[in-house]
């Protein structure tokens, strides 16, 4: 009898354990399904916002330093924001990058970085990956730029130059990482709202003019990746060809941004910017030793470590 009762009790407990395990597995599956549904709903509608902000600073102070050198103080800040809104077949993708940096050496202050770069892209999806789109892009800087440290020769300023690009085209979009926009109908407007720079015909405007209009084809590629909770990566490429004047000379604006959040408030960031514009004349020494002007590839890289906030 005791053996029978023991067997029945063991069987009852086993059945309960199996039932409990089945319930746990079922609950886990339901949770996973709910998470997938919530993630899909989030992708289908609502806001997704990512970005980063970092401030870096450094200083070197020397006194009676036999090896030589100079006092140096430098600081820079970079802000990057990418809000994306999805609502069924419609989506709005915006990217804003603002950066400013100063360097002071031997009593002379000059810029290391200076950018305002805004872009917004409206899409209407007609297939899984393709959209009819419109794009607006605006780019300028905050402050005056000089030919060299200590020089009084101003070569750029706020809204001098400024570039406003807008057009209609098609966008290939897979998720929120890769966005490829192509437009055969794009307007590029160049503004030089500094009288001295416009009088010199800087940045492709006619001497004395403050505005230039171009029409052509435009390609924009934006790829962003949140590698993990600490590392954000973004790259962007803009290509523009003027239909009516030297269409083979393509304007290029390429940028790479990398943010690594080392600790909660400490980060490392790197930025690389490449520019080529056939209308921007840069002083250059010719082979015969004389000086002249011509379009040149422009490169800028910024490295820094300091306070950071990513979201």
N, C-alpha and C positions, 0 to 999 in steps of 0.2 A: 504493500500500500504506500509506504513512504517513497519507494522507488518510483511508483506511478505519479505521486504528487510532485516529486522532484522533476520528473520528465515533463509533466504538464506545465509546471512553473517555468522551466527553462524554455519550453516551446513558446509560451506566452511572452516572455521577455525578448526572445529572438524576433518574434513577429513584431513587437513594439519597436525594437531597434531598427528593423528593416523599414517599418512604416515611417519612423522618424527620419531615417536617412533619405528615404524617398521624398518626404516632405521638404527636407533641406535642399535636396537636389532640384526639386521643382521650384522652390522659392528662389534659388540661385539663378535658374534659367529665367524665371519671371523678372528678376532684377536686371539680368543682362539684356533681356528684350526691352525692358523699360528704358534702360540707358541708351540702347540703340535708337529707340523711338525719340527720346529726348534730344539726342545728338542730331538726328535727322531733322527734327523740328527746328532746332537751333540753326541748322544749315539752310533750311528752307525759308525761314523768316526771322527777322530781328537783327540786332547789332552784334558784330564781333570787333573788338577794339584791341589792338596791340601797339606797343610802342616802347620807347626807352628815352631816358634823359641822363646825361652824364656831364660832370664838371671835372676838369683836370687842372692841376696847378703845379708849378715847379719854380724853384728859385736857387740861384747860386750867388753867394756873396764872398768877395775876396778882399783881403787887405794884406799888403806886403807879401804877396804870394810870389815866391821866387820863380816858380815854373811858368808864370804868366797866366793870362786869361782875362776875362771880363765879367762884371756883374750882369747876371741875367735873371729876369723874372718873366714867367709866361703863364698864361691861363687860357682855357678854351671850354666852350660848352656846346653840346650837340643835343638837339631834341628831334625825335623821329616819332611820328604818329600815323597809324594806318587804321582808320575806321572803315568797316565794310558793312553795308546794310543789304540784306536780302529780303525780298517780299514776293514769293512765288516766282514768276518769270522775270521780275525786275530786280536790279541790283545797282547799288551806288558804291563805288570804290574810290576812296580818297587817300592821298598820301601827302604828308607835309614834313619837310626836313628844314630845320633852321639851325644854323651853326655860326658861331662867332668866336674868334680867338685873337689875343694880343700877345706880343713879345716885346719886352723892353730890354735893350742891351746898350750899355755905356751911355745911358741917358736918352737914347733914341727909341721911340715906340713905333711899332709897325704891326700890320695885321698878319696873322698866320692863316686865318680862315674867316670867311664871310659869305653866307649863303641864305637865301630865302627861296625855297623850291616847293611849289604847290601844284598838285595835279588831282583832278577829279574826273571820273569816268562813269557815265551812266550806260547801263546795258539792259537790253530786252532779249531774253533767251528764246530762241525758236527751235533749238535742238539741245541735246545733252551738253554740248560744249561750246556752241557757237551763239553769238549775240550780235544784234544790231546795236551800234554804240555811238555815243558822242563823247568827245574828250575836250577838256580845257586844261591847259598847262600854263603856269606863270612862274617866271624865274627872275630874280634880281638879287641885290645885296643891301646890307644895312648902312654902310659907311663909305667914306672916301677911300680910294686906293691910290697909292703913289708908285711912281716908276721904280723906285728903290728905297731902302731904308734911309731916312734923312733927307730925301728929295722933296722938293716943293712942287714937282710936276705931277698934277692930278691926272690919272688915266681912267678912273672909274668913280662912280658915286651911286647913291641911292637912286634907282630908276634910270641909271645911266651906266651900263645898259639895263633894260628890262625886256624880257621876251614873253609875249603872249601868243600861245598857239591854240587853235581850236579847229575842230573838224568833225566829219562824220565818217564812219567806217564799220569795220567788223572786229569783234573781239573773240579770241579763243580763250576760254577760262575753264580750268579743271580744278575744282576745289577753290581754295583761297591762296594757294602758293604761287602758281604760274598764271600770269595774265599777259596775253599777247594781243596788242591792238594794231590794226593796219588800216590806213586811210588813204584813198587816192584823191581826196578832196580836203585839203588842209590849208589854213591860212596861218602864216607866221608874221607877227608884228614885232618890229624892233623899235624900242623907245630910247632916246638919248635926251633926257630932260635936264641936262646940264649945259648951259649956254656955251661955255668954253670948249667942251667936248664936241658939241654939235657943230660949232664953228670950224673945228678941225676935221669934220667928216668922220668921226670915230665910229667903229662898229657897223660900217656899211651904209650909214645914212649919207646923203649928199651934204657937202659943206653948208652949214647954216640951217639945215633941216633937223627936225627932232623926231622924225618918224619914218619908218620904211615898211612897206607891205610886200610880202612874197606869197605866192601860191604854189603848192606842190604836193608831193606824197610824203607821208609820215608813218614811221613805225615806232612803236613803244613797247618795250618788254620790261615787265616787273616781276621779279621772283623774290619771294620772302619765305624764310624757313625759321621756325622756332625749333632749333636742334634739340634742346632740352629746356629745363626750367631756368637754366643759367645762360644759355647762349642763343643769341638772335643773329640772323644773317639776312642781308637784303642786297640785291643788285638790281640796277636799272640801266636800260640802254635806250637812248632816243636817237633816231636817224631822220633827217629831213633833206629832201632834194627839191630844189627850185625848178619848176617846169620851164621857165622862160629865160633863165640865166645860168649858164654852166650847170646843167642838171647832173653832170658826172661828178661834180664836187659836192660831196654829201657832208652836211653838218652832223657832227657826232657829239653826243654828251653821254658819257658812261660813268657810273658811280657804283662803288662797292662800300657797304657799311657792315661792320662787324662789332657786336657787343658781347662781351663775356663778363657776366656777373660773378666775380670771384667769391665774395662774401655778400652778406645782406646789403651792405652799403659801399662796397668797394668793387670797382670794375676796371676792365681794360677795354679800350675801344680803338678801332682802326678805320680809317676812311681813305679811299683812293678815288680821285676824280680825274677823268680824262676829257679834254675838250678839243674839238677841231671845228673851226668856222672859217670858211674861205673869205669872209668879209672882215675878219679881225686881223689887222696888220700889226706885226710884231717886229721891233728892230732886230736886225741880224747883220752880222759881218759877212761880206761877200768874200769870194776866193781871192780877189785882188786886194783885199785889205780895206776897201771902202765900206761904209755903212749904208744899209738899205732897209726896206720893210717888206714883209711878206707874211702869208699865213703860215702858222706853225702849230704843231701838236702841243697842247698845254697839259701838263701833269701836276697834280698836287696830292700829297699824301700827308695824313695827320695820324699820329699815334699818341695815345695818352692813357693814363691810369688815374683814377680818383673816385669821387662819389658817383654812384649810379643808382638809377631806379628803373626797373623794367616791369612791363605789365602786358 
